[in-house]
């Protein structure tokens, strides 16, 4: 148990109850309940924030996530959502303001893309270390250079070790659901961690899909009011973020590391509760697709998994025993679940839609984590990785075919050719 | 349904003959202040230096604000010296923020309380929301964040406690370091005899001119009642307020520790830190005219950071002071006007001046 799980009179108080909604907002949600709406990923994230009745929204424009904030500003302007909408002077301020609001006991919603994510870099460790469960909605964008609007997971992944819960959604429906699931997990008093619900720019953020609209009562039942156990409240003064003596450093850092581990059972529980409440059931950590009898498998995260699944069906028709393991969360990294999912697989290829320059594979960021997880299992499959979809390029079925070919060759040879293949640049 | 956000009102203290805003030399030495609040939300238990100007400012500001207050403290000496894990000098809620986040974190607190109270999630009243940013934070790395917060007009008071250097990291130059004030990044030497070559940013003026809807004031620890009343005016102002407070740093400026408050007055009497208020309703400045006007040497000679100054450097500072006197509508006495000529001065170590308190050189 970490210190953040404060026991005591204050933590138990039914103060900071559910916030009121506007009459128009209540009418809208009543009308929406049980319907399906065609929304792109950005709109889906905004609707989730509307349902979550967020208190403070901090915005700053950068494509492609901007549309999330455009939707929310319209909700506020139309009187559908009672929230403070704060347009910051940059992403660092944007995250700081969300941090300040969250520290006072307000549910804070923010977001960004690409270099906007990295501009705020200082704040990530500080917010998670303060255990303030801010929610951040990211639509991926390639970091500069080159100047590029396209999706690449590098922006969010740069912050992967800063103590935020982080997972990718592959469809607008998943964006909506992941936003609520992430808030429920992060705000749980056993966890108290900020969350990044990430979607691929354009592939998810700007392509419409059907999204099921729940009732406000369902969301309120699933997601209790934001209750920080130690808000900045004059009724019970606390000091946040003091200086420490170096000897106090190790135990505090250990607590932060444990907070990530402690989140794992809560993620399982909240994912199950979500299924029970809304009828949409997600894998806790790893979505398994045709893995039971697979010899080779692709490990993937985010929107390209939709194409990957289709490509795998076609490969299966040609008799190739391939499956897919999709990471629902990248932080905390699901080592146990991934090992279990790939326990029969003999060759694994990690699809990297990110850039990890000079890393151990000289390719991407995910493969080292995947390899480490698999190394500690009974079954140690061959592992390679594929650099694909960089700069926002699509990953068509033909490229998944090529990857399957490389994995089959590795099986035949008994060794991988190299730790990272650049798809489209090799035979 | 949305609820009304009830705001606090803090009554002003009697200033007649005691404040910087009144022009009364008779009350100048009255230190007995029976009508000030007994509560001290800034308590003992911190580790500031003897004679710390920012600590005095912190105490008076929080005394004026009272217990129903929330404070943000960006990184700076008043973060490091004040808060130690498992120990705190604050009886009000206080949070550390990154050095660039004084404006933005505080904006978030203000937005949070607006929403919490309006949506019935907090009973209110709306707390006094204050940030205490150092000059490095407010005039340098966090300037944009404070400007953003003033522009958006959050109901909060943004204070810059100005000790004219990055004191926490060991006395480095900041945008408010005065001309010829030496720091460890602007030492004096053969090639650069004045140390700091640049004149300071006029931070408060920039805030007032750039955000004309805000209450803006300057104050020093030399005038406690004025400081407290400006704190209360800033908090009572519905919307954003900015206060620039001159707070001497004994460690960085090298002076006798008992002289902090005296330096806080002399800087005004030397014309180097005009004390004023900006009224957003009338868009007018109200300047305090000190009853005494001194040559800048009376101020400079008290501090080791100026001990290396040569005649032409002193003349440059006197020129700046004289322009300040003109700006605030005071006559420049002939003696001070004569001080614009380097011929009028010797190097500071050899100058004669009232109360020779420091003959050292250094920062």
Contacts between the chains, C-beta under 8 A, distances in Angstrom:
chain1	res1	chain2	res2	distance
A	15	B	122	7.8
A	16	B	116	7.4
A	16	B	121	5.2
A	16	B	122	6.8
A	17	B	120	7.2
A	17	B	121	6.2
A	18	B	121	7.6
A	19	B	115	7.4
A	19	B	116	7.7
A	19	B	119	3.5
A	19	B	120	6.6
A	19	B	121	4.9
A	20	B	1	6.0
A	20	B	2	6.6
A	20	B	3	7.7
A	20	B	119	4.9
A	20	B	120	5.1
A	22	B	2	7.3
A	23	B	1	7.3
A	53	B	119	7.9
A	55	B	112	6.5
A	55	B	115	3.9
A	55	B	116	6.3
A	55	B	119	6.6
A	55	B	121	7.3
A	56	B	108	6.6
A	56	B	111	4.7
A	56	B	112	5.5
A	56	B	115	5.6
A	58	B	108	6.9
A	58	B	111	7.9
A	82	B	2	6.1
A	82	B	115	7.2
A	82	B	118	6.6
A	82	B	119	5.7
A	83	B	115	6.1
A	84	B	111	3.7
A	84	B	112	7.4
A	84	B	114	5.4
A	84	B	115	4.7
A	86	B	107	6.3
A	86	B	108	7.2
A	86	B	111	5.2
A	86	B	152	6.7
A	87	B	152	7.5
A	88	B	104	6.2
A	88	B	107	7.7
A	88	B	148	6.2
A	89	B	104	7.5
A	89	B	144	5.0
A	89	B	145	6.2
A	89	B	147	6.9
A	89	B	148	3.4
A	89	B	151	8.0
A	90	B	144	6.6
A	90	B	145	7.8
A	90	B	148	8.0
A	92	B	100	6.0
A	92	B	101	7.3
A	92	B	104	7.3
A	92	B	145	7.5
A	93	B	100	7.8
A	93	B	101	7.1
A	93	B	103	7.1
A	93	B	104	3.5
A	93	B	107	7.7
A	93	B	144	7.2
A	93	B	145	4.7
A	93	B	148	5.9
A	94	B	104	7.5
A	96	B	97	6.5
A	96	B	98	6.8
A	96	B	100	7.6
A	96	B	101	3.7
A	96	B	104	3.6
A	96	B	105	4.7
A	96	B	108	6.5
A	96	B	145	6.9
A	97	B	104	4.7
A	97	B	105	6.7
A	97	B	107	5.0
A	97	B	108	3.5
A	97	B	111	6.8
A	98	B	108	6.1
A	99	B	97	7.6
A	99	B	101	7.5
A	99	B	105	6.0
A	99	B	108	6.2
A	100	B	72	6.9
A	100	B	95	7.7
A	100	B	97	7.3
A	100	B	101	7.8
A	100	B	104	7.1
A	100	B	105	3.9
A	100	B	106	6.3
A	100	B	107	6.7
A	100	B	108	2.6
A	100	B	109	4.3
A	100	B	111	7.8
A	100	B	112	6.6
A	101	B	108	4.1
A	101	B	109	6.8
A	101	B	111	5.5
A	101	B	112	3.6
A	101	B	115	7.6
A	102	B	108	7.6
A	102	B	112	7.5
A	103	B	95	5.7
A	103	B	105	7.8
A	103	B	108	7.6
A	103	B	109	7.0
A	103	B	112	7.7
A	104	B	70	7.2
A	104	B	108	7.7
A	104	B	109	5.1
A	104	B	112	3.8
A	104	B	113	6.0
A	104	B	116	6.8
A	105	B	112	6.9
A	105	B	116	6.1
A	105	B	121	7.3
A	105	B	122	6.9
A	106	B	111	7.4
A	106	B	112	3.6
A	106	B	113	7.8
A	106	B	115	5.5
A	106	B	116	5.5
A	106	B	121	7.7
A	108	B	108	7.0
A	108	B	112	7.3
A	122	B	98	5.5
A	122	B	100	7.6
A	123	B	98	6.9
A	123	B	101	7.6
A	126	B	98	6.0
A	225	B	121	7.1
A	231	B	93	7.9
A	232	B	70	5.0
A	232	B	93	4.0
A	232	B	94	7.7
A	232	B	95	5.7
A	232	B	109	6.7
A	233	B	70	7.7
A	233	B	93	6.1
A	233	B	122	7.4
A	234	B	67	6.3
A	234	B	68	4.7
A	234	B	69	6.3
A	234	B	70	6.4
A	234	B	92	6.3
A	234	B	93	6.1
A	234	B	127	5.2
A	236	B	93	8.0
A	237	B	90	6.7
A	237	B	91	5.7
A	237	B	92	5.4
A	237	B	93	4.7
A	237	B	94	7.6
A	238	B	93	5.7
A	239	B	83	5.9
A	239	B	88	4.0
A	239	B	90	5.7
A	239	B	93	7.5
A	239	B	94	4.8
A	239	B	95	7.4
A	240	B	93	7.9
A	240	B	94	7.1
A	240	B	95	3.8
A	240	B	96	6.3
A	241	B	83	7.6
A	241	B	95	5.9
A	241	B	96	3.4
A	241	B	97	7.7
A	242	B	83	3.5
A	242	B	84	5.8
A	242	B	85	4.7
A	242	B	86	8.0
A	242	B	87	7.7
A	242	B	88	6.6
A	242	B	96	6.6
A	243	B	79	7.0
A	243	B	80	5.5
A	243	B	83	5.7
A	243	B	84	5.6
A	243	B	85	6.5
A	244	B	84	7.7
A	244	B	85	4.2
A	245	B	84	7.7
A	245	B	85	7.1
A	248	B	85	5.6
